[in-house]
Amino acid sequence: MNRTYRCLGCAEGTLSRSFDTAELSTACPVCGSFERFINETVFEQFRALEESPPECLDWPALERREKLAVSEGIARRGRSIKDFSADV
């Protein structure tokens, strides 16, 4: 089964790979920069949280890497948003 990964630089570039990992780094076919690509399920969770921030966290105050860590924990590790504290 192939997995889709999305460029964090432009959010438009996608890659398909036969393995399942949280992220990978490579040149983006759309923006051309060497970027981190995140698993599409993590990206979708990240977008969902951006659109509807959780009440239990000060989501806007979190750095992007912290938001991605929360998103990865929920999407790939089966954690709940309540498993995270404001100190992510």
Beta strands, then each sheet from edge to edge (+ up, - down):
strand 1: 3-7
strand 2: 14-17
strand 3: 23-27
strand 4: 34-39
sheet 1: 2+ 1- 4+ 3-
end
